[in-house]
Amino acid sequence: MNGTATAPGYVFDNHNENATDQHRFLAAAYDPLTTRGLARAGVGPGWRCLEVGAGGGSVAHWLADRVAPGGSVTATDVKPEHIAPAEGLEVLRHDITRDPLPEAAFDLVHSRLVLLHLPERIKVLDRLVRALKPGGVLQLDEFDITYGPSLLMPDDGARDLYERFLAAKIRLMARAGADPAWGRNAAGAMRRAGLVEVDPRPHLELWTAESPGVHLISHHTRHLRDAFVREGMTDGELARVRDLLADPSFRACSCAVYSVQGRKPL
Ligand SMILES: C[S@@+](CC[C@H](N)C(=O)[O-])C[C@H]1O[C@@H](n2cnc3c(N)ncnc32)[C@H](O)[C@@H]1O
């Protein structure tokens, strides 16, 4: 499973100076949802797991603890430098679109916020299904960022700014080959890929200035600054978005996150 890879078009580059913060905010915002799902799947001692596009590695570490003794976790990423070593954890530089992947090898395959970004996501999904042992579980945790209404804003100007910010993010991601609504499409794609017992769980929450998900989108104004500017936002507007997201009166509905599990038939 060795490979050298680049990720053309992927908007959140792990070699960007903002990547460490991005992984920290992702873990704070979404690890509770992800690990609840993985626990529900029954992952435990002896399981062989694959974590695809592991990013900062927080889920891979959780899995490595969970499958001991006797289990193993393989964590892959095109840029895996942020994944700290741990016992029972193998870290690979690996492009899921094209590098070799063993077949019928894993009890669990998990990936969060990776297929969303990949134009080849259906081909990748087929590869993930082939990598599962019969009876194995695939869990995908994916956004639908096309949903996320503003609820209470300091004033109408702030509402307009927030909505333009979200619309620019949808455009810049789509331009890079992402499917901004992939979360809502994942369950159907998993069934078409041959999985059974497909179980999509949508998750929404109230976003305030204290929410880890809001810290993440505020951070996007820095991490994706150049792409936002290409979509017509100015540095002054991005600074105002950051102020708005830190305002104690800010209230919005989160984007939708879908945690979807399916099982490979025996
Ligand atoms: C949005 S981040 C999500 C990271 C992590 N899964 C999480 O949720 O915290 C997407 C990750 O996918 C990785 N990635 C992008 N394209 C990839 C590819 N073709 N194969 C493997 N990993 C890829 C990126 O380097 C990045 O670490």
The ligand as an SDF file (V2000), in Angstrom:
LIG
                    3D

 27 29  0  0  0  0  0  0  0  0999 V2000
  -10.9580   17.8760    5.3990 C   0  0  0  0  0  0  0  0  0  0  0  0
   -9.5730   16.9130    5.8140 S   0  0  0  0  0  0  0  0  0  0  0  0
  -10.3010   15.7340    6.9310 C   0  0  0  0  0  0  0  0  0  0  0  0
   -9.2660   15.1060    7.8180 C   0  0  0  0  0  0  0  0  0  0  0  0
   -9.8310   14.0620    8.7860 C   0  0  0  0  0  0  0  0  0  0  0  0
  -10.4640   12.9700    8.0780 N   0  0  0  0  0  0  0  0  0  0  0  0
  -10.8130   14.7000    9.7230 C   0  0  0  0  0  0  0  0  0  0  0  0
  -12.0210   14.6350    9.4820 O   0  0  0  0  0  0  0  0  0  0  0  0
  -10.3660   15.2920   10.7240 O   0  0  0  0  0  0  0  0  0  0  0  0
   -9.3260   15.8620    4.3820 C   0  0  0  0  0  0  0  0  0  0  0  0
   -8.0600   15.0010    4.4720 C   0  0  0  0  0  0  0  0  0  0  0  0
   -8.0340   14.1520    3.3060 O   0  0  0  0  0  0  0  0  0  0  0  0
   -6.7090   14.1120    2.7830 C   0  0  0  0  0  0  0  0  0  0  0  0
   -6.7970   13.7900    1.3530 N   0  0  0  0  0  0  0  0  0  0  0  0
   -7.1370   14.6100    0.3330 C   0  0  0  0  0  0  0  0  0  0  0  0
   -7.1190   13.9310   -0.8210 N   0  0  0  0  0  0  0  0  0  0  0  0
   -6.7570   12.6460   -0.5200 C   0  0  0  0  0  0  0  0  0  0  0  0
   -6.5460   11.4800   -1.2840 C   0  0  0  0  0  0  0  0  0  0  0  0
   -6.6940   11.4930   -2.6070 N   0  0  0  0  0  0  0  0  0  0  0  0
   -6.1860   10.3340   -0.6480 N   0  0  0  0  0  0  0  0  0  0  0  0
   -6.0150   10.3250    0.7130 C   0  0  0  0  0  0  0  0  0  0  0  0
   -6.1960   11.4100    1.4880 N   0  0  0  0  0  0  0  0  0  0  0  0
   -6.5520   12.5560    0.8810 C   0  0  0  0  0  0  0  0  0  0  0  0
   -6.1560   15.5020    3.0660 C   0  0  0  0  0  0  0  0  0  0  0  0
   -4.7450   15.5450    3.0300 O   0  0  0  0  0  0  0  0  0  0  0  0
   -6.7470   15.7870    4.4560 C   0  0  0  0  0  0  0  0  0  0  0  0
   -5.9050   15.3290    5.4880 O   0  0  0  0  0  0  0  0  0  0  0  0
  1  2  1  0
  2  3  1  0
  2 10  1  0
  3  4  1  0
  4  5  1  0
  5  6  1  0
  5  7  1  0
  7  8  2  0
  7  9  1  0
 10 11  1  0
 11 12  1  0
 11 26  1  0
 12 13  1  0
 13 14  1  0
 13 24  1  0
 14 15  1  0
 14 23  1  0
 15 16  2  0
 16 17  1  0
 17 18  1  0
 17 23  2  0
 18 19  1  0
 18 20  2  0
 20 21  1  0
 21 22  2  0
 22 23  1  0
 24 25  1  0
 24 26  1  0
 26 27  1  0
M  CHG  2   2   1   9  -1
M  END
$$$$
